[in-house]
Amino acid sequence: MATETAANEIPEPVAPAPFSLSQRGRAGMEILGSMQKCSSGPIRSYASEKFFANPVAAKLNEEHVADKKPAKEDLRRRLAKAKAICENDSIYRLERFVQRYVAEENYNRGIPAIEERRSMFEAFVNSEATPAEGSTLDLELDAEEPKYWSATEWHLEPGGWEGYDLYAAVFAFAIGPKVFAHGGYAAVGVGDNIRQQRVDVARQLPKDSYERVYEPGCGGFGTLNAVHTVFPDAELHGSDLSPSLLKGGFKMAGAMNVPVHLSRRDSTQTGEADDSYDGVITYALHHEMPPKVNRAIFEEMFRILKPGGDIVISDPPPFRAVNMFHAVLLDWDTDHREEPFFTATGETVLEDVLEEVGFEAAEAYSIGEQGSYPWVTRARKPLDSKPAHVAA
């Protein structure tokens, strides 16, 4: 017969599950996930309904939707009026308050949750990777870090990407599964499956096969893994400025036994040879860079692509591609979620920039179920393109 623990008897402590948060840490993060889900779901829906019930807002949206390629001054004028309408609504302000609160508390709760079991997570983060045969990892940066990158606390992340030595664990075990998994932040829709979206983006590379694919600003291995899913024979190369993200991505690729070549580079100066790749892909990169840097990246990608090579870009949708209320939400991130270039990117017609650089057949479209995200821009390097050193 089983015995029950006496009321005055202290039970034996339960050993923590491998690589898990404590009950306290887990509960704190799950609360944030629930708040974000509620904010981006019913509260945001109600705020949207109130916005479109306003005759002035409805007229602004009618003009906005009809203007397929608005001049920046017209776009900014309509956006300013729409923001004023939104900010006069208590439901909108509540929804935005919750979004800001969750964005801050992700780190205020996530970092202590990891620190509570530091020895366990530190061992995990610092463990040696077992790379797949042929893989390479180069963490030497042969240029200075761009000021815009090192001076920004991206997404309210204290100290930026390298501001805390265990950020990899914060995202892998706290923020990622407990909060981001619900979607509903920035451009990501409620309930969106980001992993599947990356695969869907990789499928936008138009050819049946690719020999070598390059991802600038890869962060880790997520998008390159999506490319591997769609094109298992492609040789995968990626670069980023964050050594911790690169090390984490290299470890993930090794755990999955996928060969990968990662290097720490400024994406405007990859060091790759002219005409050496037949595919380039980016995912959620360009809204985190100033417009002039994005243009420099496109010029570099044009240089390293073979004639006839393809580039596929996935980034938050431009303001012109969404309704006026959604544009206000996207614009909000610039000032309130440490995304200093979100608005500038939202105003930019990337397909025009690609064609100015030399690409052809540039097009932009949504592949998302909600009609906006993921937003894809793709183009092709002309077959008659000459090597960069010849063209110069």
C-alpha positions in Angstrom: 0.0 0.0 0.0 1.4 3.4 -1.0 2.2 5.8 1.9 1.4 9.5 1.9 3.9 12.1 3.0 3.1 13.3 6.5 2.2 16.9 6.9 5.3 17.6 9.0 7.7 15.7 6.8 9.9 17.5 4.3 9.9 15.6 1.0 13.1 14.9 -0.9 13.9 17.6 -3.4 13.2 16.7 -7.0 16.2 16.9 -9.2 15.8 19.4 -12.0 15.1 18.1 -15.5 18.1 18.5 -17.8 18.3 21.9 -19.3 15.1 23.2 -17.9 14.1 26.4 -16.0 13.0 26.1 -12.4 9.3 26.2 -11.7 9.6 29.8 -10.7 11.5 30.8 -13.9 9.2 28.8 -16.1 6.1 30.3 -14.6 7.4 33.9 -14.9 8.1 33.4 -18.6 4.8 31.6 -19.3 2.9 34.6 -17.8 4.6 36.9 -20.3 3.7 34.5 -23.1 0.0 34.6 -22.0 0.1 38.4 -21.8 1.5 38.7 -25.3 -1.0 36.2 -26.7 -3.9 38.2 -25.1 -2.5 41.5 -26.2 -1.9 40.5 -29.8 -5.1 38.6 -30.1 -8.4 39.9 -28.6 -7.1 43.3 -27.4 -5.5 44.1 -30.7 -8.5 42.9 -32.6 -10.8 45.2 -30.6 -8.4 48.2 -31.1 -8.4 47.5 -34.8 -12.2 47.4 -35.0 -12.4 50.7 -33.2 -9.8 52.2 -35.6 -11.7 51.3 -38.7 -15.0 52.4 -37.2 -13.6 55.9 -37.1 -14.6 57.6 -40.4 -11.4 59.6 -40.6 -9.3 56.5 -40.1 -11.4 54.6 -42.6 -10.8 57.3 -45.2 -7.1 57.3 -44.5 -7.0 53.6 -45.0 -8.9 53.8 -48.3 -6.4 56.3 -49.6 -3.5 54.1 -48.3 -4.7 50.9 -49.8 -5.4 52.5 -53.2 -1.9 54.1 -53.3 0.2 51.0 -54.3 3.5 52.9 -54.4 3.1 56.0 -52.3 5.5 58.9 -52.2 7.3 59.0 -48.8 5.7 62.4 -47.9 2.2 61.1 -48.5 2.9 57.9 -46.6 4.3 59.8 -43.6 1.4 62.2 -43.7 -1.2 59.4 -43.5 0.8 57.5 -41.0 1.1 60.5 -38.7 -2.7 61.0 -38.8 -3.4 57.3 -38.2 -1.0 57.3 -35.2 -2.8 60.3 -33.7 -6.1 58.4 -34.0 -4.7 55.3 -32.4 -3.0 57.1 -29.6 -6.3 58.7 -28.7 -7.8 55.3 -28.1 -7.4 53.7 -24.6 -7.6 50.1 -26.0 -4.8 50.7 -28.4 -2.7 52.2 -25.7 -3.4 49.2 -23.4 -2.4 46.8 -26.2 0.9 48.7 -26.8 1.6 49.0 -23.1 1.4 45.2 -22.7 3.6 44.7 -25.8 6.3 47.0 -24.3 6.0 45.5 -20.9 6.5 42.0 -22.3 9.4 43.1 -24.4 11.2 44.5 -21.4 10.3 41.7 -19.0 11.6 39.1 -21.5 15.0 40.0 -20.2 14.1 41.2 -16.7 12.7 37.7 -16.1 14.6 35.6 -18.6 18.1 36.5 -17.5 17.4 35.7 -13.7 15.7 32.5 -14.8 18.9 31.4 -16.5 21.2 32.7 -13.7 19.2 30.6 -11.2 20.8 27.6 -12.8 23.8 29.2 -14.3 26.2 26.3 -13.9 23.9 24.0 -16.0 23.2 26.5 -18.7 26.8 27.8 -18.8 28.1 24.2 -19.4 25.5 23.9 -22.2 26.4 27.2 -23.9 30.2 26.6 -23.6 30.2 23.0 -24.5 32.3 22.1 -27.6 30.5 21.6 -30.9 30.9 18.4 -32.8 30.7 19.7 -36.4 29.6 17.7 -39.4 32.4 16.6 -41.6 33.7 19.5 -43.8 32.2 22.3 -41.6 34.2 25.4 -40.8 33.8 28.2 -38.2 35.8 31.4 -38.5 35.2 33.9 -35.6 38.0 36.4 -36.6 36.5 39.7 -37.7 39.0 41.5 -40.0 37.1 44.8 -39.8 35.7 47.1 -37.1 32.2 46.4 -35.9 29.7 48.9 -37.4 28.7 51.6 -34.9 25.0 51.1 -35.6 25.4 47.4 -34.6 27.5 47.7 -31.5 25.6 50.8 -30.2 22.1 49.3 -30.3 20.3 47.2 -27.6 18.4 45.3 -30.2 14.8 44.4 -29.2 15.5 46.0 -25.7 18.2 43.3 -25.2 20.5 44.8 -22.4 24.0 45.3 -23.9 22.9 44.2 -27.4 23.6 40.8 -28.9 26.8 40.3 -26.9 25.6 42.0 -23.7 25.2 38.8 -21.7 27.2 35.6 -22.0 24.2 33.3 -21.8 21.8 34.9 -24.2 21.8 31.7 -26.2 20.2 29.9 -23.3 17.8 32.8 -22.6 16.4 32.5 -26.1 16.6 28.7 -26.4 14.9 27.9 -23.0 13.0 31.0 -21.9 12.0 33.6 -24.4 11.8 31.4 -27.5 9.5 28.6 -26.3 7.6 30.5 -23.6 7.0 33.8 -25.4 8.0 34.0 -29.0 6.3 30.7 -29.8 3.0 32.5 -29.5 3.8 35.0 -32.3 2.1 38.3 -32.1 5.2 40.5 -31.7 6.6 43.0 -34.2 5.6 41.8 -37.7 5.0 38.2 -36.7 1.3 37.3 -36.7 -0.5 35.6 -33.8 0.1 31.9 -33.9 2.7 32.0 -36.7 5.1 29.1 -37.0 8.4 30.8 -37.6 10.3 27.6 -38.3 7.8 26.6 -41.0 7.9 30.2 -42.4 11.6 29.9 -42.9 11.1 26.8 -44.9 8.4 28.5 -46.9 10.8 31.4 -47.6 13.6 29.0 -48.7 11.1 27.5 -51.2 10.9 30.9 -52.9 14.4 30.3 -54.4 13.1 29.5 -57.9 15.4 26.8 -59.2 15.1 23.1 -58.6 18.6 22.9 -57.1 21.5 25.1 -55.9 25.2 24.3 -55.5 26.1 27.0 -53.0 23.8 29.3 -51.0 25.0 32.3 -48.9 23.2 34.0 -46.0 24.5 37.4 -44.8 23.5 38.2 -41.3 22.6 34.6 -40.6 22.5 34.9 -36.8 22.7 31.2 -36.4 21.6 28.2 -38.4 17.8 28.6 -38.5 17.4 29.8 -42.1 20.3 27.8 -43.5 18.7 24.7 -42.0 15.5 25.7 -43.8 17.6 25.9 -47.0 19.0 22.5 -46.2 15.5 21.1 -45.8 14.5 22.3 -49.3 17.9 21.9 -51.0 19.7 19.1 -49.1 22.6 19.0 -51.6 23.4 22.7 -51.4 26.6 23.9 -49.8 25.7 26.3 -47.0 27.6 29.4 -46.1 26.6 32.2 -43.6 28.1 35.2 -41.9 27.2 37.4 -39.0 28.7 39.9 -36.6 27.7 38.1 -33.4 30.2 35.4 -32.3 27.8 33.9 -29.8 25.1 33.5 -32.4 27.6 31.9 -34.8 28.9 29.5 -32.2 25.3 28.5 -31.3 24.4 28.0 -35.0 27.6 25.9 -35.6 26.7 23.7 -32.6 23.1 23.3 -33.9 24.3 22.3 -37.3 26.7 19.8 -35.8 24.0 18.3 -33.7 21.9 17.8 -36.8 25.0 16.5 -38.8 24.6 19.2 -41.4 27.8 20.6 -42.9 28.0 24.4 -42.7 30.5 27.2 -43.2 30.1 30.1 -40.8 32.2 33.2 -40.5 32.2 36.5 -38.6 32.0 39.2 -41.2 30.4 42.5 -42.0 27.9 41.6 -44.6 29.0 44.5 -46.8 32.5 42.9 -46.9 32.2 39.2 -47.0 35.6 38.4 -48.5 33.9 35.9 -50.8 35.0 35.5 -54.4 33.2 37.1 -57.4 30.5 35.0 -59.0 30.9 32.2 -56.4 27.3 31.5 -55.3 24.1 30.7 -57.2 21.8 31.6 -54.4 21.5 34.2 -51.6 18.9 34.3 -48.9 18.2 36.7 -46.0 15.6 36.4 -43.2 14.5 39.3 -40.9 17.8 41.1 -41.5 17.3 44.4 -43.4 15.0 46.2 -40.9 18.0 46.1 -38.5 20.2 48.1 -40.8 20.3 51.7 -42.2 19.2 52.0 -45.8 22.7 52.8 -47.0 24.0 49.6 -45.4 21.3 47.6 -47.0 22.2 48.9 -50.4 25.9 48.1 -49.7 24.8 44.5 -48.8 22.8 44.2 -52.0 25.9 45.4 -54.0 28.0 42.8 -52.2 25.5 40.0 -52.8 25.3 41.0 -56.5 29.1 40.7 -56.7 29.3 37.2 -55.2 26.4 35.8 -57.1 27.0 34.0 -60.4 25.3 35.4 -63.4 21.7 34.0 -63.3 22.0 33.6 -59.5 18.9 34.3 -57.3 18.4 36.4 -54.2 15.5 35.9 -51.9 14.8 38.3 -49.1 12.2 38.0 -46.3 11.6 40.9 -44.0 8.7 42.6 -42.3 6.3 43.9 -44.9 6.6 47.5 -46.1 4.0 49.9 -44.9 2.5 50.0 -48.4 1.7 46.3 -48.2 -0.5 46.4 -45.0 -3.5 48.4 -43.9 -3.1 51.7 -42.0 -3.6 50.2 -38.6 -1.0 47.5 -39.2 1.4 50.2 -40.5 1.0 52.1 -37.2 1.9 48.9 -35.3 5.0 48.3 -37.4 6.1 51.9 -37.1 5.7 51.7 -33.3 8.7 49.4 -33.0 11.1 52.0 -34.2 10.7 54.1 -31.0 9.5 51.6 -28.5 11.2 48.3 -29.1 14.8 49.4 -30.0 14.4 48.9 -33.7 15.9 52.2 -35.0 15.6 51.4 -38.7 12.2 49.8 -38.8 10.4 52.8 -40.2 13.1 53.6 -42.7 12.9 50.0 -44.0 9.1 50.1 -44.0 9.2 53.1 -46.3 11.6 51.5 -48.7 10.7 49.8 -52.0 13.4 47.0 -51.8 12.7 45.8 -55.3 13.6 49.2 -56.7 16.9 49.2 -54.7 17.7 45.8 -56.1 17.1 46.9 -59.7 19.2 50.0 -59.1 22.1 47.8 -57.9 21.8 45.7 -61.1 19.4 42.9 -60.4 16.5 42.1 -62.8 13.0 40.6 -62.5 12.6 42.0 -59.0 9.2 41.3 -57.4 7.7 41.5 -53.9 4.8 39.5 -52.5 3.4 37.9 -49.3 3.4 34.2 -48.7 1.8 34.4 -45.3 -1.7 33.2 -44.4 -2.5 36.6 -42.9 -1.6 38.3 -46.1 1.6 40.2 -45.0 4.3 38.2 -43.2 6.4 36.6 -44.4 6.9 39.2 -47.0 9.3 38.2 -49.8 11.3 40.2 -52.2 13.3 38.3 -54.8 15.4 39.1 -57.9 18.0 37.6 -60.3 21.4 38.6 -61.4 21.4 39.0 -65.2 23.1 36.2 -67.2 25.2 38.8 -69.1 26.6 40.3 -65.9 30.4 40.8 -66.0 32.6 40.1 -62.9 32.8 43.1 -60.6 36.5 43.8 -61.3 35.8 43.8 -65.0 32.7 46.1 -64.7 34.7 48.5 -62.6 
